[in-house]
């Protein structure tokens, strides 16, 4: 048997590397953060708004929603406030032990309502609505929302 000379084709592969904004799976690629995440602005701590801005206590009143889960399983709730919040999660995963989430409402608000909408396999979409008011400000308010499937 003799040896034969083989010819190989040279193949060049070009790889297009996407920008960090394309790679990142975050709500706000410029900040590399999601809406509701903690952020820092001028040395102060804040929260990322739906407009991808860092909102601090100078721009809004901080409130806390305490989600109490009356079920023995995790639930996902869509959250709404009236007036709408400047910064905070629009949905919350609520473990059986419950959870708390902070939100910034527009500065100077004296009353608000909050609602949690969640799905139960036997009952469809349920909700819990709570309201809070204070003559001077809602800053620091803690409001409980109960979620759970019957």
C-alpha atoms as an extended CHARMM CRD file, in Angstrom:
* protein
*
       150  EXT
         1         1  UNK       CA              0.0000000000        0.0000000000        0.0000000000  PROA      1               0.0000000000
         2         2  UNK       CA              1.2440000000        3.3620000000       -0.9010000000  PROA      2               0.0000000000
         3         3  UNK       CA              0.8230000000        6.6830000000        0.8050000000  PROA      3               0.0000000000
         4         4  UNK       CA             -1.3140000000        9.3300000000       -0.7820000000  PROA      4               0.0000000000
         5         5  UNK       CA             -1.1270000000       13.0390000000       -0.1290000000  PROA      5               0.0000000000
         6         6  UNK       CA             -4.3950000000       14.4300000000        1.1800000000  PROA      6               0.0000000000
         7         7  UNK       CA             -5.6090000000       17.9800000000        0.6690000000  PROA      7               0.0000000000
         8         8  UNK       CA             -7.4440000000       19.8000000000        3.4550000000  PROA      8               0.0000000000
         9         9  UNK       CA             -9.6520000000       22.8470000000        3.0550000000  PROA      9               0.0000000000
        10        10  UNK       CA             -8.9040000000       25.6920000000        5.4210000000  PROA      10              0.0000000000
        11        11  UNK       CA            -12.0460000000       26.9440000000        7.1230000000  PROA      11              0.0000000000
        12        12  UNK       CA            -12.2210000000       30.2650000000        8.9200000000  PROA      12              0.0000000000
        13        13  UNK       CA            -14.9230000000       30.6620000000       11.5610000000  PROA      13              0.0000000000
        14        14  UNK       CA            -15.9260000000       34.1210000000       12.6990000000  PROA      14              0.0000000000
        15        15  UNK       CA            -17.6380000000       34.5310000000       16.0450000000  PROA      15              0.0000000000
        16        16  UNK       CA            -19.8350000000       37.5460000000       16.6660000000  PROA      16              0.0000000000
        17        17  UNK       CA            -19.6640000000       38.3150000000       20.3630000000  PROA      17              0.0000000000
        18        18  UNK       CA            -22.8420000000       40.0700000000       21.5300000000  PROA      18              0.0000000000
        19        19  UNK       CA            -22.6290000000       43.1780000000       23.6560000000  PROA      19              0.0000000000
        20        20  UNK       CA            -23.1030000000       42.8320000000       27.4330000000  PROA      20              0.0000000000
        21        21  UNK       CA            -26.6110000000       44.2900000000       27.0420000000  PROA      21              0.0000000000
        22        22  UNK       CA            -27.5930000000       41.3410000000       24.8170000000  PROA      22              0.0000000000
        23        23  UNK       CA            -25.9610000000       38.7430000000       27.0760000000  PROA      23              0.0000000000
        24        24  UNK       CA            -27.5120000000       40.1140000000       30.2550000000  PROA      24              0.0000000000
        25        25  UNK       CA            -30.9720000000       38.9820000000       31.1180000000  PROA      25              0.0000000000
        26        26  UNK       CA            -31.9130000000       41.9500000000       33.2870000000  PROA      26              0.0000000000
        27        27  UNK       CA            -34.6650000000       44.5440000000       33.1250000000  PROA      27              0.0000000000
        28        28  UNK       CA            -32.2040000000       47.4340000000       33.0050000000  PROA      28              0.0000000000
        29        29  UNK       CA            -29.0700000000       46.4700000000       31.0050000000  PROA      29              0.0000000000
        30        30  UNK       CA            -27.3770000000       49.8430000000       31.4810000000  PROA      30              0.0000000000
        31        31  UNK       CA            -27.5090000000       49.3830000000       35.2710000000  PROA      31              0.0000000000
        32        32  UNK       CA            -27.1750000000       45.5720000000       34.9900000000  PROA      32              0.0000000000
        33        33  UNK       CA            -30.0390000000       45.3570000000       37.5300000000  PROA      33              0.0000000000
        34        34  UNK       CA            -33.6890000000       44.3220000000       37.6210000000  PROA      34              0.0000000000
        35        35  UNK       CA            -36.6140000000       46.5490000000       38.5910000000  PROA      35              0.0000000000
        36        36  UNK       CA            -36.8450000000       46.5050000000       42.3910000000  PROA      36              0.0000000000
        37        37  UNK       CA            -33.1500000000       45.7190000000       42.9470000000  PROA      37              0.0000000000
        38        38  UNK       CA            -31.1250000000       47.7990000000       45.3820000000  PROA      38              0.0000000000
        39        39  UNK       CA            -28.9720000000       50.4860000000       43.7660000000  PROA      39              0.0000000000
        40        40  UNK       CA            -26.7480000000       53.3490000000       44.8760000000  PROA      40              0.0000000000
        41        41  UNK       CA            -27.1430000000       57.0030000000       43.9010000000  PROA      41              0.0000000000
        42        42  UNK       CA            -24.8730000000       59.7690000000       45.2110000000  PROA      42              0.0000000000
        43        43  UNK       CA            -23.8110000000       57.6070000000       48.1450000000  PROA      43              0.0000000000
        44        44  UNK       CA            -27.4080000000       56.8170000000       49.1320000000  PROA      44              0.0000000000
        45        45  UNK       CA            -29.2010000000       53.5070000000       48.8190000000  PROA      45              0.0000000000
        46        46  UNK       CA            -32.2280000000       53.2630000000       46.5640000000  PROA      46              0.0000000000
        47        47  UNK       CA            -34.2340000000       50.9420000000       44.3380000000  PROA      47              0.0000000000
        48        48  UNK       CA            -34.4260000000       50.5350000000       40.5580000000  PROA      48              0.0000000000
        49        49  UNK       CA            -37.6690000000       51.9630000000       39.1330000000  PROA      49              0.0000000000
        50        50  UNK       CA            -39.6820000000       50.6730000000       36.1600000000  PROA      50              0.0000000000
        51        51  UNK       CA            -38.0230000000       53.4690000000       34.1490000000  PROA      51              0.0000000000
        52        52  UNK       CA            -34.5880000000       51.9960000000       35.0450000000  PROA      52              0.0000000000
        53        53  UNK       CA            -33.7000000000       54.8960000000       37.3330000000  PROA      53              0.0000000000
        54        54  UNK       CA            -32.2670000000       54.6330000000       40.8250000000  PROA      54              0.0000000000
        55        55  UNK       CA            -34.9680000000       56.0400000000       43.1110000000  PROA      55              0.0000000000
        56        56  UNK       CA            -33.9750000000       57.0870000000       46.6500000000  PROA      56              0.0000000000
        57        57  UNK       CA            -35.8190000000       58.3600000000       49.6940000000  PROA      57              0.0000000000
        58        58  UNK       CA            -35.3550000000       61.8770000000       48.2670000000  PROA      58              0.0000000000
        59        59  UNK       CA            -37.5810000000       60.9430000000       45.2980000000  PROA      59              0.0000000000
        60        60  UNK       CA            -40.2680000000       58.8410000000       46.9490000000  PROA      60              0.0000000000
        61        61  UNK       CA            -41.8190000000       57.4440000000       50.1200000000  PROA      61              0.0000000000
        62        62  UNK       CA            -40.7020000000       53.9390000000       51.0960000000  PROA      62              0.0000000000
        63        63  UNK       CA            -43.4490000000       51.4860000000       52.0540000000  PROA      63              0.0000000000
        64        64  UNK       CA            -43.3410000000       47.7650000000       52.8400000000  PROA      64              0.0000000000
        65        65  UNK       CA            -45.8470000000       45.1330000000       51.7650000000  PROA      65              0.0000000000
        66        66  UNK       CA            -45.8770000000       42.0380000000       53.9410000000  PROA      66              0.0000000000
        67        67  UNK       CA            -47.1870000000       39.0230000000       52.0190000000  PROA      67              0.0000000000
        68        68  UNK       CA            -48.7040000000       36.3580000000       54.2830000000  PROA      68              0.0000000000
        69        69  UNK       CA            -49.1170000000       33.0140000000       52.5350000000  PROA      69              0.0000000000
        70        70  UNK       CA            -52.0670000000       31.0570000000       53.9420000000  PROA      70              0.0000000000
        71        71  UNK       CA            -51.1920000000       28.0560000000       51.7260000000  PROA      71              0.0000000000
        72        72  UNK       CA            -48.6480000000       25.3240000000       52.3000000000  PROA      72              0.0000000000
        73        73  UNK       CA            -47.0870000000       25.9200000000       48.8730000000  PROA      73              0.0000000000
        74        74  UNK       CA            -45.3380000000       28.7260000000       47.0130000000  PROA      74              0.0000000000
        75        75  UNK       CA            -47.5070000000       31.2640000000       45.1740000000  PROA      75              0.0000000000
        76        76  UNK       CA            -46.6740000000       33.9420000000       42.6240000000  PROA      76              0.0000000000
        77        77  UNK       CA            -48.5800000000       37.2150000000       42.9570000000  PROA      77              0.0000000000
        78        78  UNK       CA            -48.8450000000       40.1820000000       40.6160000000  PROA      78              0.0000000000
        79        79  UNK       CA            -48.6430000000       43.3840000000       42.6280000000  PROA      79              0.0000000000
        80        80  UNK       CA            -50.3020000000       46.7180000000       41.9220000000  PROA      80              0.0000000000
        81        81  UNK       CA            -50.5330000000       49.9150000000       43.9370000000  PROA      81              0.0000000000
        82        82  UNK       CA            -52.7110000000       52.9870000000       43.5120000000  PROA      82              0.0000000000
        83        83  UNK       CA            -51.0830000000       55.3920000000       42.9440000000  PROA      83              0.0000000000
        84        84  UNK       CA            -48.6050000000       53.2960000000       40.9390000000  PROA      84              0.0000000000
        85        85  UNK       CA            -45.2320000000       52.7460000000       42.5830000000  PROA      85              0.0000000000
        86        86  UNK       CA            -42.0450000000       54.3640000000       41.3080000000  PROA      86              0.0000000000
        87        87  UNK       CA            -39.8820000000       51.3440000000       42.1110000000  PROA      87              0.0000000000
        88        88  UNK       CA            -40.4410000000       47.7670000000       43.1640000000  PROA      88              0.0000000000
        89        89  UNK       CA            -41.2420000000       44.3300000000       41.8180000000  PROA      89              0.0000000000
        90        90  UNK       CA            -44.3980000000       43.8720000000       39.7670000000  PROA      90              0.0000000000
        91        91  UNK       CA            -44.6190000000       40.2210000000       40.7780000000  PROA      91              0.0000000000
        92        92  UNK       CA            -43.4940000000       38.4350000000       43.9320000000  PROA      92              0.0000000000
        93        93  UNK       CA            -42.7530000000       34.7680000000       44.6010000000  PROA      93              0.0000000000
        94        94  UNK       CA            -44.2460000000       34.0850000000       48.0270000000  PROA      94              0.0000000000
        95        95  UNK       CA            -42.9610000000       31.0260000000       49.9040000000  PROA      95              0.0000000000
        96        96  UNK       CA            -45.1750000000       29.3060000000       52.5150000000  PROA      96              0.0000000000
        97        97  UNK       CA            -43.3760000000       31.3270000000       55.2160000000  PROA      97              0.0000000000
        98        98  UNK       CA            -44.3540000000       34.6210000000       53.5140000000  PROA      98              0.0000000000
        99        99  UNK       CA            -42.1070000000       37.5130000000       52.5050000000  PROA      99              0.0000000000
       100       100  UNK       CA            -41.7890000000       41.2970000000       52.6550000000  PROA      100             0.0000000000
       101       101  UNK       CA            -41.0170000000       43.6320000000       49.7490000000  PROA      101             0.0000000000
       102       102  UNK       CA            -40.3050000000       47.3620000000       49.7750000000  PROA      102             0.0000000000
       103       103  UNK       CA            -41.6850000000       49.8570000000       47.2720000000  PROA      103             0.0000000000
       104       104  UNK       CA            -41.1990000000       53.5580000000       46.6240000000  PROA      104             0.0000000000
       105       105  UNK       CA            -44.4010000000       55.5240000000       46.0320000000  PROA      105             0.0000000000
       106       106  UNK       CA            -44.3540000000       59.0790000000       44.6530000000  PROA      106             0.0000000000
       107       107  UNK       CA            -43.2370000000       61.5990000000       47.2700000000  PROA      107             0.0000000000
       108       108  UNK       CA            -45.9740000000       63.2390000000       49.3550000000  PROA      108             0.0000000000
       109       109  UNK       CA            -48.6120000000       60.4960000000       49.0590000000  PROA      109             0.0000000000
       110       110  UNK       CA            -50.9880000000       60.3560000000       52.0530000000  PROA      110             0.0000000000
       111       111  UNK       CA            -53.0670000000       57.3110000000       51.0320000000  PROA      111             0.0000000000
       112       112  UNK       CA            -52.6050000000       54.2680000000       48.8300000000  PROA      112             0.0000000000
       113       113  UNK       CA            -54.0970000000       50.8670000000       48.1300000000  PROA      113             0.0000000000
       114       114  UNK       CA            -52.2270000000       47.7390000000       47.1680000000  PROA      114             0.0000000000
       115       115  UNK       CA            -53.4270000000       44.5250000000       45.5740000000  PROA      115             0.0000000000
       116       116  UNK       CA            -51.9750000000       41.0540000000       45.1070000000  PROA      116             0.0000000000
       117       117  UNK       CA            -53.4470000000       38.9150000000       42.3160000000  PROA      117             0.0000000000
       118       118  UNK       CA            -52.6540000000       35.1830000000       42.3210000000  PROA      118             0.0000000000
       119       119  UNK       CA            -53.8790000000       32.0030000000       40.6210000000  PROA      119             0.0000000000
       120       120  UNK       CA            -55.3670000000       29.0060000000       42.4230000000  PROA      120             0.0000000000
       121       121  UNK       CA            -55.9000000000       25.8300000000       40.4140000000  PROA      121             0.0000000000
       122       122  UNK       CA            -59.3770000000       25.2230000000       41.8700000000  PROA      122             0.0000000000
       123       123  UNK       CA            -60.5870000000       28.8250000000       42.1540000000  PROA      123             0.0000000000
       124       124  UNK       CA            -59.0150000000       30.7620000000       39.2810000000  PROA      124             0.0000000000
       125       125  UNK       CA            -57.6120000000       34.2390000000       39.8820000000  PROA      125             0.0000000000
       126       126  UNK       CA            -58.0180000000       35.5520000000       43.4290000000  PROA      126             0.0000000000
       127       127  UNK       CA            -56.8840000000       38.8140000000       44.9990000000  PROA      127             0.0000000000
       128       128  UNK       CA            -56.3790000000       40.5950000000       48.2690000000  PROA      128             0.0000000000
       129       129  UNK       CA            -56.5720000000       44.3750000000       48.4990000000  PROA      129             0.0000000000
       130       130  UNK       CA            -55.4160000000       46.5350000000       51.4040000000  PROA      130             0.0000000000
       131       131  UNK       CA            -55.5240000000       50.3040000000       51.9020000000  PROA      131             0.0000000000
       132       132  UNK       CA            -53.4900000000       52.6430000000       54.0780000000  PROA      132             0.0000000000
       133       133  UNK       CA            -53.7280000000       56.3420000000       54.8500000000  PROA      133             0.0000000000
       134       134  UNK       CA            -51.9340000000       58.8250000000       57.0570000000  PROA      134             0.0000000000
       135       135  UNK       CA            -52.5870000000       62.5710000000       57.0800000000  PROA      135             0.0000000000
       136       136  UNK       CA            -48.9060000000       63.5060000000       56.7010000000  PROA      136             0.0000000000
       137       137  UNK       CA            -47.2580000000       60.7700000000       54.6070000000  PROA      137             0.0000000000
       138       138  UNK       CA            -47.2160000000       57.0330000000       53.8950000000  PROA      138             0.0000000000
       139       139  UNK       CA            -43.4380000000       56.9060000000       54.4460000000  PROA      139             0.0000000000
       140       140  UNK       CA            -42.5810000000       53.7900000000       56.4780000000  PROA      140             0.0000000000
       141       141  UNK       CA            -46.0250000000       52.1690000000       56.1900000000  PROA      141             0.0000000000
       142       142  UNK       CA            -46.2260000000       48.3740000000       56.5210000000  PROA      142             0.0000000000
       143       143  UNK       CA            -49.2890000000       46.7680000000       54.9220000000  PROA      143             0.0000000000
       144       144  UNK       CA            -50.2490000000       43.0790000000       55.0420000000  PROA      144             0.0000000000
       145       145  UNK       CA            -51.6180000000       41.2040000000       52.0510000000  PROA      145             0.0000000000
       146       146  UNK       CA            -52.9290000000       37.6530000000       52.4980000000  PROA      146             0.0000000000
       147       147  UNK       CA            -52.5720000000       35.1660000000       49.6650000000  PROA      147             0.0000000000
       148       148  UNK       CA            -53.6790000000       31.5600000000       49.6960000000  PROA      148             0.0000000000
       149       149  UNK       CA            -55.8390000000       29.0250000000       47.9420000000  PROA      149             0.0000000000
       150       150  UNK       CA            -58.9390000000       27.6110000000       49.6410000000  PROA      150             0.0000000000
